[in-house]
Amino acid sequence: MVDIGITGFSSLLWILIGLQIFMGAFDTLFHHEVTERLAWRPSQRRELKLHAVRNGFYALVFLVLGFGQPTGLLATGLLVLLAAEVLITLWDFVEEDRSRKLPPSERVTHTLLALNYGAILILLAPVLLAWQAMPTELAAAYHGAWSWMCLAAAVGVGIFGLRDFAASERLGRMKERPACQLSAHLPGRRTVLVTGGTGFVGARVVAALVSGGHDVIVLTRTASKAQTLGAPLRVITSLDQIGDFETIDAIINLAGEPVATGLWTQKKKSKIITSRLTMMRDLIGLTKRLVTKPGVMVSASAIGWYGMRGAEPLTEDDDARDCFSHQSCDQAEKAARQMEIFGVRVVRLRIGLVLGTEGGLLARLLLPYEFGLGGPIGDGRQFMSWISRDDLVRLIIFAIANPRVQGAINAVAPGAVSNADFAKALGRALARPAVMSLPAFPLKLLAGQFADELLLGGQHVVPEKALAAGFRFEDANVGATLARLVGAKPAAQNKPRIARTRLAAFHP
C-alpha cells in the first residue's frame, strides 16, 4: 500500500471534501428526507432518479479518493466522472425548478455545495492531470482519518442512492385517484367557501371541487400558500373581501391550529381552542350579513370528542368522557351549531386518523418504517379509527350534497384496527419489519397529556350515520389502503398453479 499522506492532496483539498460531505449529508437528511419528503412525492420521481445516479457517482469517487491513487486512463476516467457529476447536478437544478418550489435554506445549501465543488475541482484537477501522465494503475493508498471519512461517505451515499432508485420505482406505482372523481356526489355548479384550504385535507378538497367545475373561494392567512392549488379559484385573506350580496352555497370549515404538532403546553392548548372559536365567530359574522344565507356548513371536529374510551365501539349517539381532546372538540362543535340560527344545515365531522402520504401521522411514520425502525406504540392495543384522505374528501362533498345529513357524523372507515395491527399492515405494505416497539413510559415522560390522548389512548369509532345515509367507503380495509397509498408491489398470484396447469395439459 502506498501511504501518500497529503503529498497527493493538500490539507485544504481534504477539508473541502469533508465540507462537501457534511453539506451533502445535511441537504439529504434535512431537506430531501425531513422537510421536503421527496421519496413520497410522485412529482419528484425524475429528481430521485437523478439523485440515485449522482449518489452512485459520489460513492465511487469517495472510495477511489479515499483508498486509491488512479493513474493513466483511470485518472482520465475519474476526471470524466467528475465532469459528468456537474452535468447531472445542472440537470437536477432544472428538474427541481420545474417540479417544486425549493425552500430558501435548500437553495442556499445548493449554492454552497456548487461553489465548494468548484473549489474542489480547481484543486483536484492538477493532481489528476499529473496522475494521467503516469502508467495506468490503481495503487492502494491510505490517508489516515480522511480515508475513513471517505469510506463512511461512500457507504452513506451508496445506501441513499439505492434507496432513491427504489423510491423512484415505488412512486411509479403510486396512482392517485383523479380529483374529479371525488366530487361526483355534488351535481350542478356550487359556490363553496373553504377555510383551511391549503392544508393536508383542504388542498385535496379544493382540487376535487375545482376539477368538478365548482366555484371555490379559499380563505387563507397567507395568499402565497395557495399558489400550488389548482386553478381557477378565488383566494382571499379576510372574510371582509366577500360582499353582502354574494351567494355562497356551502362552507367547508377546516381551519384551526394543528392538534398533532408540538407538545400540549398551556399556550398550545389555548391556540387550539381559540383558533377554532375565532374562525367560527368570523363565519357567523359573514353569514349574518349575507343577504342569501349558505345552505350548509361542514365543520371539522375530531373523534377526540368521545374522550379516551379504549375498545368500546362508539357511534354518534354515544356520550363523551372529559379530557382536553373532548373539551376542544366540544367547544368547536357548540360554536358551529350557532350557524343553525340562520337556517344553515350544520354537519359536524368527527374525523379520525386521516391516511395519506402527503401529511398527517402516516407521513411521519413512513421514514422510520422504511428503514426498518417502525413498530407498535406502547402495548399496541389502543384502537386507531382511520379514514383515507380521499374518502374524507368524498364524505365532505357527500354531506354537502345530501340534505338529510346533518349533526355529528363520524368520519372514519368501517374497519378500526389496533395500533399493533396497523403497524403490521404498514410493515407489510413497505415490505419491512415492524417490531421496533416504542415504549409508553418515555412518551408519557416527554409528551404527557399529548401522548396519553393522541398516541396511547384510542377510540373504536363506527361510521353509523354515514353508512345509514348511503355513503360507500372506497377504502375500507387498512391493509389494502396502506398498500395503495405507499405503492406496494403487487403480490405474485398463482404462479405455481399456472405452471402445474400447463404441465397437466401435456400429461392428461
C-alpha positions in Angstrom: 0.0 0.0 0.0 1.2 3.4 -0.9 1.0 5.8 2.1 0.8 9.2 0.3 -0.5 11.2 3.3 -1.2 14.6 2.0 1.6 14.7 -0.6 -1.0 14.0 -3.4 -3.8 16.0 -1.9 -3.4 19.3 0.1 -4.9 19.7 3.5 -7.2 22.3 2.1 -8.5 19.9 -0.5 -9.3 17.3 2.2 -11.1 20.0 4.2 -13.1 21.0 1.2 -14.0 17.3 0.6 -15.0 16.9 4.2 -17.1 20.1 4.0 -18.8 18.8 0.8 -19.7 15.5 2.6 -21.1 17.4 5.6 -23.2 19.8 3.5 -24.4 16.9 1.2 -25.5 14.9 4.3 -27.4 17.9 5.7 -29.1 18.5 2.4 -30.1 14.9 2.1 -31.3 14.3 5.6 -32.9 17.7 6.4 -34.3 18.8 3.1 -34.8 15.6 1.0 -36.0 13.4 3.8 -37.4 15.5 6.7 -38.9 18.7 5.2 -39.5 18.0 1.5 -40.0 14.2 1.8 -39.1 13.7 -1.8 -39.3 9.9 -1.6 -43.1 10.2 -1.1 -43.9 12.8 -3.8 -44.8 11.2 -7.1 -44.0 14.5 -8.8 -40.3 14.1 -7.8 -39.8 10.7 -9.4 -37.4 12.0 -12.0 -35.5 14.1 -9.5 -35.0 10.9 -7.3 -33.6 9.1 -10.3 -31.1 11.9 -10.8 -30.1 11.7 -7.1 -29.7 8.0 -7.4 -27.2 8.3 -10.3 -25.3 11.2 -8.7 -25.1 9.3 -5.4 -23.6 6.3 -7.3 -21.0 8.6 -8.8 -20.2 10.1 -5.4 -19.8 6.6 -3.8 -17.3 5.6 -6.5 -15.4 8.9 -6.3 -15.1 8.7 -2.4 -13.9 5.1 -2.5 -11.2 5.9 -5.1 -10.0 9.1 -3.5 -10.1 7.6 0.0 -8.2 4.4 -0.7 -6.6 4.7 -4.2 -4.3 6.5 -6.5 -5.7 6.2 -10.0 -3.2 6.9 -12.8 -3.2 6.9 -16.6 -6.5 6.1 -18.1 -8.1 5.6 -14.6 -7.3 9.2 -13.8 -8.9 10.2 -17.1 -12.0 8.2 -16.2 -12.2 9.9 -12.8 -12.0 13.3 -14.5 -14.8 12.3 -16.8 -16.8 11.1 -13.8 -16.3 14.4 -12.0 -17.4 16.3 -15.1 -20.5 14.1 -15.5 -21.4 14.9 -12.0 -21.6 18.6 -13.0 -23.9 17.8 -15.8 -26.1 15.7 -13.6 -26.3 18.5 -11.0 -27.3 21.1 -13.6 -30.0 18.7 -14.9 -31.1 18.3 -11.3 -31.3 22.1 -10.8 -33.6 22.3 -13.9 -35.8 19.5 -12.7 -36.1 21.0 -9.2 -37.2 24.4 -10.6 -39.7 22.7 -12.9 -41.3 20.4 -10.4 -41.3 22.0 -7.0 -40.7 25.2 -5.0 -37.4 24.9 -3.1 -37.3 26.4 0.4 -34.8 29.2 0.9 -32.5 27.0 3.1 -32.2 24.4 0.3 -31.4 27.0 -2.3 -28.6 28.4 -0.1 -27.3 24.9 0.6 -27.3 24.0 -3.1 -25.4 27.2 -3.9 -22.8 26.5 -1.2 -22.4 22.9 -2.5 -21.9 24.1 -6.1 -19.3 26.7 -5.0 -17.5 24.2 -2.8 -17.5 21.6 -5.6 -16.0 24.1 -7.9 -13.2 24.8 -5.5 -12.6 21.0 -5.1 -12.3 20.7 -8.9 -9.8 23.6 -9.1 -7.5 21.8 -6.5 -8.1 18.3 -7.6 -7.8 18.7 -11.4 -4.0 19.4 -11.4 -3.3 16.3 -9.3 -5.4 14.1 -11.6 -3.8 15.6 -14.7 -0.4 14.8 -13.3 -1.5 11.2 -12.5 -2.9 11.0 -16.0 0.6 11.1 -17.5 1.6 8.0 -15.4 1.1 4.4 -16.5 -2.4 3.1 -15.9 -2.7 1.7 -12.4 -4.9 1.8 -9.3 -2.4 1.8 -6.5 -3.7 1.4 -2.9 -3.3 4.5 -0.8 -4.1 5.4 2.8 -4.8 8.9 4.1 -5.5 8.2 7.7 -8.7 9.7 9.1 -9.6 11.2 5.7 -9.8 7.7 4.2 -12.2 6.5 6.9 -14.3 9.7 6.3 -14.4 8.9 2.6 -15.5 5.3 3.4 -18.3 6.4 5.6 -19.4 8.9 3.0 -19.3 6.2 0.2 -21.4 3.9 2.3 -23.9 6.7 3.1 -24.4 7.9 -0.4 -24.5 4.4 -1.7 -27.3 3.5 0.6 -29.3 6.6 -0.2 -28.6 6.1 -3.9 -30.1 2.6 -3.8 -32.9 3.9 -1.7 -33.7 6.8 -4.1 -33.7 4.4 -7.1 -36.1 2.1 -5.2 -38.3 5.1 -4.2 -38.5 6.3 -7.8 -39.8 2.9 -8.8 -42.3 2.9 -6.0 -43.5 6.4 -6.9 -44.3 5.0 -10.3 -46.8 2.6 -8.6 -48.4 5.3 -6.5 -51.5 6.1 -8.5 -53.7 8.9 -7.1 -57.4 8.9 -7.9 -58.4 11.7 -10.3 -59.6 14.6 -8.2 -62.8 15.0 -10.3 -63.9 11.5 -9.1 -64.1 12.8 -5.5 -66.7 15.5 -6.3 -69.0 13.2 -8.2 -71.6 13.4 -5.4 -72.1 17.1 -6.0 -74.1 17.8 -9.1 -74.6 21.2 -10.7 -72.3 24.1 -10.1 -71.9 25.4 -6.5 -70.0 28.2 -4.9 -68.1 26.8 -1.9 -66.1 28.7 0.7 -63.2 26.6 2.1 -61.3 27.7 5.2 -58.0 25.8 5.8 -57.9 25.1 2.1 -54.1 25.0 1.9 -53.7 22.2 4.4 -53.3 18.4 4.0 -57.1 17.7 3.7 -58.1 21.2 2.5 -55.9 21.2 -0.6 -57.4 17.9 -1.8 -60.9 19.2 -1.1 -60.2 22.3 -3.2 -58.7 20.2 -6.0 -61.8 17.9 -6.0 -64.2 20.9 -6.2 -62.3 22.8 -8.8 -61.9 19.8 -11.1 -65.6 19.2 -10.6 -66.4 22.6 -12.1 -67.4 24.3 -8.9 -66.6 27.9 -7.9 -64.2 27.8 -5.0 -63.2 30.6 -2.6 -60.2 29.8 -0.4 -59.7 31.7 2.8 -56.0 31.7 3.9 -53.9 33.9 6.1 -51.0 33.8 3.6 -52.0 34.1 -0.1 -48.7 32.6 -1.3 -49.6 29.3 0.2 -52.5 29.0 -2.3 -50.2 29.2 -5.3 -49.9 25.4 -5.5 -53.7 24.9 -5.5 -55.4 24.2 -8.8 -57.0 27.0 -10.8 -59.4 28.6 -11.4 -60.3 29.6 -7.8 -60.5 32.8 -5.8 -58.1 33.4 -2.9 -59.0 35.8 0.0 -57.1 36.6 3.2 -60.2 38.0 5.0 -63.9 37.3 5.0 -64.4 41.0 4.7 -63.5 40.5 1.0 -66.8 38.7 0.4 -69.6 41.2 -0.4 -73.0 41.1 1.3 -74.8 40.2 -1.9 -72.6 37.4 -2.9 -74.0 33.9 -3.0 -72.2 31.1 -1.1 -73.9 27.8 -1.4 -71.8 25.9 1.1 -69.0 26.4 3.7 -66.3 23.9 4.4 -64.5 24.8 7.6 -61.2 23.0 8.1 -59.2 25.9 9.7 -57.6 25.7 13.1 -54.3 25.3 15.0 -52.9 21.8 14.3 -53.6 19.5 17.2 -51.0 16.8 16.5 -47.9 19.0 16.1 -46.0 20.2 19.1 -46.5 19.5 22.8 -49.7 20.5 24.6 -48.4 23.4 26.6 -51.0 25.8 28.1 -50.1 28.2 25.3 -50.6 25.5 22.6 -53.9 24.4 24.1 -55.2 27.9 24.2 -54.2 28.4 20.5 -56.0 25.1 19.5 -59.3 26.3 21.1 -59.0 30.0 20.3 -58.2 29.5 16.6 -61.3 27.4 16.1 -63.6 29.7 18.0 -62.3 32.8 16.3 -62.8 31.2 12.9 -66.3 30.2 13.7 -67.1 33.7 15.1 -65.9 35.2 11.8 -68.0 32.7 9.8 -71.1 33.5 11.8 -70.4 37.2 11.2 -70.2 36.6 7.5 -73.4 34.6 7.5 -75.2 37.2 9.5 -74.5 39.9 6.9 -75.0 37.8 3.7 -78.4 38.5 2.1 -78.6 34.9 0.9 -77.5 32.5 3.6 -75.4 29.4 2.9 -77.4 26.2 2.7 -74.9 24.1 4.6 -71.7 24.2 6.6 -69.5 21.2 7.0 -67.2 21.9 10.0 -64.3 19.7 11.1 -64.3 18.2 14.6 -62.5 15.0 15.7 -63.2 11.7 17.3 -61.3 13.1 20.3 -64.8 14.4 21.2 -65.5 10.9 22.7 -62.5 11.1 25.0 -60.4 8.0 25.8 -62.7 5.1 25.5 -60.5 2.1 24.8 -62.0 -0.7 22.7 -65.7 0.3 23.2 -67.4 0.7 19.9 -68.7 4.3 19.6 -71.5 5.7 17.4 -72.7 9.3 17.1 -75.3 8.6 19.8 -72.6 7.8 22.5 -71.6 10.2 25.2 -68.1 11.6 26.0 -65.5 11.3 28.7 -63.8 14.5 29.8 -60.3 15.3 28.6 -58.6 18.1 26.6 -59.5 16.5 23.3 -63.2 16.4 24.2 -63.1 19.9 25.6 -61.6 21.4 22.4 -63.8 19.4 20.1 -66.9 20.2 22.1 -66.3 23.9 22.2 -65.8 23.9 18.4 -68.9 21.9 17.8 -71.1 24.1 20.1 -69.8 27.2 18.2 -70.6 25.6 14.9 -74.2 24.9 15.9 -74.8 28.6 16.3 -75.0 28.7 12.5 -78.3 26.9 12.8 -79.9 30.1 14.0 -79.6 31.4 10.4 -81.2 28.2 8.9 -77.8 26.8 7.9 -77.7 23.0 8.0 -74.6 22.1 10.0 -72.6 18.9 9.7 -70.0 18.3 12.4 -67.5 15.8 11.1 -65.7 13.9 13.8 -62.6 13.0 11.9 -60.3 10.1 12.7 -56.7 9.4 11.7 -56.5 10.6 8.1 -54.3 8.4 6.0 -52.3 10.0 3.2 -48.6 10.1 2.3 -48.6 13.9 2.0 -49.4 14.7 5.6 -50.8 13.5 9.0 -49.4 10.8 11.2 -48.7 8.4 8.3 -46.3 10.9 6.7 -44.3 11.0 9.9 -44.2 7.2 10.2 -43.0 6.4 6.7 -39.3 7.3 7.2 -38.7 5.2 10.3 -40.8 2.3 8.9 -38.9 2.5 5.5 -35.6 2.0 7.3 -37.0 -0.9 9.4 -37.5 1.1 12.6 -41.3 1.0 12.8 -43.5 -0.9 15.2 -46.3 -0.6 17.7 -46.7 2.4 20.1 -46.9 1.3 23.7 -48.6 -2.1 24.1 -50.2 -1.6 20.7 -53.7 -2.5 21.9 -55.2 1.0 21.5 -57.6 1.3 18.7 -57.0 3.5 15.7 -60.1 4.8 13.9 -58.8 5.9 10.5 -60.1 7.2 7.1 -58.2 7.7 3.8 -57.9 11.3 2.7 -59.8 10.6 -0.5 -62.7 9.0 1.4 -62.8 12.0 3.8 -63.0 14.4 0.9 -65.8 12.3 -0.7 -67.6 12.3 2.6 -67.4 16.1 3.0 -68.8 16.6 -0.5 -71.4 13.9 0.1 -72.5 15.8 3.2 -72.9 19.0 1.2 -75.0 17.2 -1.5 -77.4 15.3 0.8 -79.9 17.4 2.8 -80.7 14.5 5.1 -77.1 14.6 6.5 -76.7 16.9 9.5 -75.4 16.9 13.0 -72.5 14.8 14.2 -71.0 12.4 11.7 -68.2 10.0 12.4 -65.7 10.4 9.6 -63.9 7.1 9.9 -63.7 3.9 7.8 -65.8 0.9 9.0 -62.7 -1.1 10.0 -61.0 0.3 13.0 -57.8 -1.6 14.0 -55.5 -1.9 16.9 -52.2 0.0 16.8 -50.3 -3.3 16.6 -52.4 -4.4 13.6 -51.8 -1.1 12.0 -48.1 -1.4 12.4 -48.1 -4.9 10.9 -50.2 -3.6 7.9 -47.8 -0.7 7.3 -44.8 -3.0 7.6 -46.3 -5.4 5.1 -47.1 -2.6 2.7 -43.5 -1.4 2.8 -42.0 -4.9 2.9 -40.3 -4.0 6.2 -40.3 -5.5 9.7 -42.5 -3.6 12.2 -41.1 -4.9 15.5 -39.4 -1.8 17.0 -42.0 -1.1 19.7 -42.0 2.5 21.1 -42.4 2.1 24.9 -45.1 4.1 26.6 -43.1 5.4 29.5 -40.7 7.7 27.7 -43.6 9.0 25.6 -45.6 9.9 28.7 -42.5 11.4 30.3 -41.7 13.6 27.3 -45.2 14.4 25.9 -47.5 13.9 28.9 -51.2 14.5 28.0 -50.4 14.7 24.3 -49.1 11.1 24.4 -51.9 9.9 26.6 -54.7 11.2 24.4 -53.2 11.0 20.8 -50.7 8.2 20.9 -51.5 5.8 23.7 -55.3 6.3 24.1 -57.7 5.5 21.4 -61.2 5.3 20.2 -63.1 2.5 18.4 -65.4 4.6 16.4 -68.1 3.3 14.0 -69.4 5.4 11.0 -73.0 4.5 11.7 -74.7 7.7 10.3 -72.5 7.8 7.2 -73.4 4.2 6.3 -77.0 4.7 7.1 -77.1 7.7 4.7 -75.8 5.6 1.9 -72.2 6.7 1.8 -69.9 4.0 0.4 -66.3 3.9 1.6 -63.8 3.1 -1.2 -61.0 2.4 1.3 -62.5 0.2 4.0 -59.5 -2.2 4.6 -56.5 -0.7 6.3 -54.0 -3.2 4.7 -55.3 -2.6 1.1 -55.4 1.2 1.7 -51.9 1.4 3.0 -50.6 -0.8 0.2 -52.3 1.6 -2.4 -51.0 4.7 -0.7 -47.4 3.6 -0.4 -47.2 2.0 -3.9 -46.6 -1.5 -2.6 -45.5 -4.1 -5.1 -48.4 -6.3 -6.2 -48.1 -9.8 -4.9 -47.4 -12.5 -7.4 -50.6 -14.6 -7.8 -51.0 -18.3 -8.7 -47.6 -18.7 -10.5 -47.1 -22.3 -9.3 -50.7 -23.2 -10.2 -50.3 -21.8 -13.7 -47.1 -23.9 -14.1 -48.9 -27.1 -13.0 -51.8 -26.4 -15.3 -49.5 -26.1 -18.3 -47.8 -29.3 -17.3 -51.1 -31.0 -16.9 -52.0 -30.2 -20.5 -49.2 -32.4 -21.6 -50.0 -35.2 -19.1 -53.7 -35.7 -19.1 
